[in-house]
C-alpha cells in the first residue's frame, strides 16, 4: 500500500504535496475525488463514498482522497491540490456514516482532514485490508457488496461474495496452521528440549507484495541500525542475517545463540529466547522488556515494509516444567516451577494501525500470573 495508518496520521500539507508530485494515477489501492462526489445530493454522495470505502475493504485496502484532482491527468500548469471547504466537519460526518452504514464495521478505518495553505482541506479515507470481509453497504434502501477493481468500484458478483466469505472464514485457520508448522521447525532444529520463550506474529491477510527479505535495509533493522528501540532492552546483532527459503534468520551468536529472530516473505515474524542460558531455568520479571523489544522490532519492520495487515500474536514458554520465576522488587521473590510442559498466553490480535507495543502490558501481566505472582505496573 502507498500509506499505512501511521502515514495518514502523520500527513500534513508538505507530505501531501510530495506525494501528489509523484503523479501516481488511480489504481486498485488509490482513488482521487476533486470534490465531495460532485453535484450529487448529499445522500447520494454519502452512499457513493460508502461504496468506495467498502470496495477497498473487500479488495486489498486502499486510500481515497477528496479534494485532489488525479495528478497523472492534471496539466503541468494545474495544481491537483484543490481542497474542499469545511473539510474537518466533512471528515467527521463521513466517519460517522461509515460506522453506521457498513456491516460489519471495518477495523482500522481512518478518515481525517489535512489542511492546505489555501485555507481548504483534503479529506483522506484510509481503508486497511480487512479479515472481516465482505463488508456490506447498509444505507437507506441499499443492501449491497462492492469491490475495488483497477480504477473503479463495482458491485460484487455472487461468486466474489462467496469466495470472500470462504477466504475470511479460513484466514485464521491458515495463519495458525503456519504458526504451528514454524513452531515444530523450532522444536526440531533449535530448541532441542530446552526451556524457551517463543513469540510468533502472523498476518491474517498476506501482504499484497511479498517482502524482499534480501533487502539490506531490512537486515539493518535486526542489526539495530536506523530503528526506534524500546526501554532498556535491545535486540540487535553484529552478525549478518542468514538467508533461508522463507526469508532470513538473525542470531545474537551463531555458535551458541541465546535468542533468534525470523522474518519471512509472507509477513510472518517470530522470536525465540532460550532460557537455559539463565541459572536454573529462571525467567525474570524483566523478560517483559525483552518482549517489548521484539514488539518494537516488529513495528519497525512494518513501518519499513508499509505493511498494514491485522496480525495474530501467540506467546508461550515451551519445555516449562522446570522454569522458575523471579519477581521484581527489593527482595526478588522466587516462584517455583508450575510443572506444566507449556505456559501458553491467551492469543492476541494486532489490528491495522496499532502498535505491537500495545500488547506488552497484558503479556507481562500473564507472565506474572502464570507463576502466581502479582503484577504491579511501573
N, C-alpha and C positions, 0 to 999 in steps of 0.2 A: 504494500500500500504506500501511497505517497505521504500519508500522515498517520501518526499514531495519536491516541488521545492526548498524550503529553505534548506533542507538537501543536495540536489545536489549542490546548490551554495556553501555550506559550506564544501563540500567534499575535503579532502586532502589525502595524502598518508597514514597517520596514521588511519584516519577514514575508508578509503577503506580497509586497512589491517584488521581492526577489523570486518568489515562486511564479508570479504572473509573467515575469520577464523570461522564464524558461519556455513560454508559449507552448505548453503541453495541451494537446487537443483532447476533447471529451473522449472517454473510453469507458470500459466496464466499471471502473472504480473512480471515475471523476465526472462531475457534471457542473455546468455553469448556467446561471439564470441572470439575465440583466435586471429583472425586477421580480416582484413577488407574483410570478406567473401572469404577467401581462395585464390585459384588460378584463380578465375573468372576474366573476363575482367572488366575494370573499369565501363563500362556502366551496365553490368550485376550485379556487386556488388552494384552499386547505386540503381538499380531497386529493388534488394532484400532488401536493407536497407529500402527503402520507403515502401515496402510491410510490413515489420516488424513493422515499426512505425505506419502505418495506422491500422494494425492488432490490436495493443494495443489500439489505439484511438477508434476503433469500438467495443472494448470489454469493459474492466474495467480500462484501462490505464495500465501503467507499466514502467519498466526501463530496458534498454538494455545496456550492457557493451561490448565494443570492446577492446580486449587486456587482457581478463581474461578467462582462461580455467575453465570450470564448476567445482567449488570447490568440490562438492559432488562426482565427478567421478575421481578427481585427486588423485594420490597416496600420501601417507604421506610424501614421500621424494621429491615430485614435488611441486614447488611453482606455484599456479594458477595465480599469478600476473605476467603476461608476459610483457604486454605493447606493443605498436607499435611505429614505428618510425614516427616522424613528426606529432604527434597526434594533435597539435594545428591547423595546416592547414587542417588536415582531418576533424576536428570538424567544422571548419568554412565552408568548402566545403559542408559537409553533411547538415548543417543547411540551406545553400542557396538552395541546391537541394530540400529539403523539402518544402521550401517556394514557389518554382517554380513548384513543381510537385505533390502537394497534394491539392485537391479541395473538400470542402473548406479548408482553412488553419486551422491548429489545434491550438486553443487558449492555450497559456501557454507552448507550446513545447519548450524544452530546450536541446541544445546539447553543451557540453563543454568537455574539456580535463582535466585530473588530472595527474600531474607529479609524477613519481616514482623515487626511489633512484637510479635505474639503468640507469637513463637518458632517459628512454622511457616514454610514456604516455598511459593512459587508456582513451578512449573516452566514455562518458556517454550520452545516449539519454534518457531524462525523458519525458514521454508522459502522461499528465493528462487525466482522463476520460473526454469525450467531449459531450456537449449537442448538438453539430452541426453534429453529426454522422448521416449517414455514410459518411466517407471520402474516396474519390476515388483517386487511383493512376493514375496520368496523366503524363506518362513518355515515350517519343518516341512513339511507337505504342501501348503502354499498356494503357487500359482504364478499370480498374478492381477494385473491392472492396475485401478487405481481413479482416480477423478477427482472433484474437488470441484464440487458443483452447489448454488448458493444456500446453504442451511444444512445440507447433508448430503453425505456421500461415498458414491458409488455405483460398482459395477463398470463399467468402460468397455465400450462396445459394440464390436463388430468395426469398425464404421465410424469410431468415435472413435480407436481404436488406429491404424488405417490413416492417418487424417488427421494424427495426432500424429507418426507416423513420417515422413510426407512433409514436414510443416512443419519438423521437426528437420533433415531432410536438405537442405532448401533455404534454411534461415535464413542460413547462411554465404554462400551464393551471392547471395542478395538483398542482404545487407549490403554485400558487396564491390562489387556492381554499383552500388549507390547511391553508394559512395565514389568509384568511377571516374567516375561522372557529375559529381559535385561537383568532382573534380579537373579535369575537362575545362572546367567552368564557370570555374574559376580561371584556367586556361590561356588561355581565350578573352577574359576580361574584366579580369583583374587582373595576371597575371604578365607577359604580353606579351614572352615570351622572356627575362625577367630571372632570374638565379640566385636561388633562393628555397628556404627550408625550407617543407615542407608536412607538417603533422601532423594526422591525422584519427582521430576516435574515433566508432564507430558501434555502437549496441546490437544484439546478436544476437537480442534479443527486444524488440519495440516496447513502450513503456510502455502500461499499461492505460488511461491517460488522457493524451491529448496535452498537452504542456506549454503553458502560457499564456505565449507569448513577448512578449505586450504588458504583462506584469506589471512594474511599475516596480521592484519589489523584485529581480526577476531582472536588470533593467538595472543596478541598483546594484552588483551583483556585478562586472560588467565595468568599472564605474566605480571599483572598488576600495573601495567602502563596505561595511562590515559583513562582511568576509570575512577568512579567515586567509591570510597571504602565505607565500611560500617563499623562504628565502635572501635574497640581496641584490637580486634582480630582482623587478620588479613590473610586471604587465600591467594598467594602468588608463588610462583616458582621461577627459578633461574633456568630451568630446562625447557627446551622447545617441546611443544605438544607432539605426541606420536600419532600419525595418521592411521585411521582404521577404515574398514569397509563402510561403516555407518557415519563416521565423522572424525573425531580425534579424542585422545585421552591426554590428560595432564597429571603429573605427579609432583609431589614435593621432593621426592627422592626416588630415583629409578631402581636402586638396588634394594632398598627396604622402605618403601613408602609408608607414611602414616596416614596420608589422605590422597584421594584421586578424584578428578572431575572428568566426566564425559559430556561431550556435546555432539549431537547427531544432526544430520542434514534436515531431518523432518521436524526439528524444533525440540526434540527430547533432550533433557539435561539431567544429570544425577551427580551425587556427591557421596563418597564413602570415607568415613573416618574410622580407622582401625583402633580399637581400644586396648589391645594387648601391648601397646607401647606405653600404657599407663600402669602404675603399680596396682597389682591385684585386680585388674579389670575394673578400675574405678572410673565412673563418669562423674564429672563435676558440674555444679550448677552453672558454671560459666560456659558450658558447652552451648548454651543458648546463644552466646555471642558467635560461636562458630556457625550456627545455623543462620544467624543474621548476616554473617559474611557471605555465605553461599547465596542467600536471597539477594544481597546487593550485587553479587556477581551475575545472577540471573537477570536482574533489572538492567544491568549494563549491557548484557548480550541482547536483550530485547530492544533497548534503545538503539544499538548499533545496527541490528538487522531490520528495524522498523516493523518487527512482528507485533501483532495486535490480536492474538487469539486468546480465548479462555483456556486456562490450564487446570489440570487436576494435579494435586500435590499429595504424595504419600511419604510418610516418615515412620521409621521403625528402628529398633535395636535388634539385630539378629544374634543368635547364639548368646542369649542374655542371661542364662541360668546362673552364672557366677558373677554377674556385674553388680557392683555396689554403687551407691550414690553418695556423694559428699556435698552437703548443703553449704550455703553461703553464711556469712556472719563471723563473729569473733571466734566461736568455738567449733565451727565447721563440723557439725554433727554428721556421723557416717550412718547411712541407712543400708541395711543388709540386703543381699540379693533376694529377689522375689521367687526365684526358682523357675520362672517361666522361660520357655525356649525363645520366645519373641515378645517384645514390648511394642505394640502397634498403636500409633497415634490415629485419631479419627481423621478420615480423609478430608481435605480442604480443597476449595476451588478458588483460583485467582481469576477474577473477571477481567475483561479487556479494560485497559486504562488503570487498573490497580497496580500498586507496587507489591512485589512478593514480601517486602518487609512488613506489610500489614498483617501477615500470618504469624510473625515471630512471637508476639506475646502469648497467643493461645498455644503455640507449640511448646514454649518454655513452661507454661503452666502445666501442660500434660506431662512434661519431663519430671517435674516435681511430684505431681500427683501419682505417677506410676510407682514411685517408691514410698508413698505415704507422707511426703514432705509438703509443708505449706509453702505456697508460692507468694512472695511479697514483692510486687514490682518496685523497682527503684524509684 
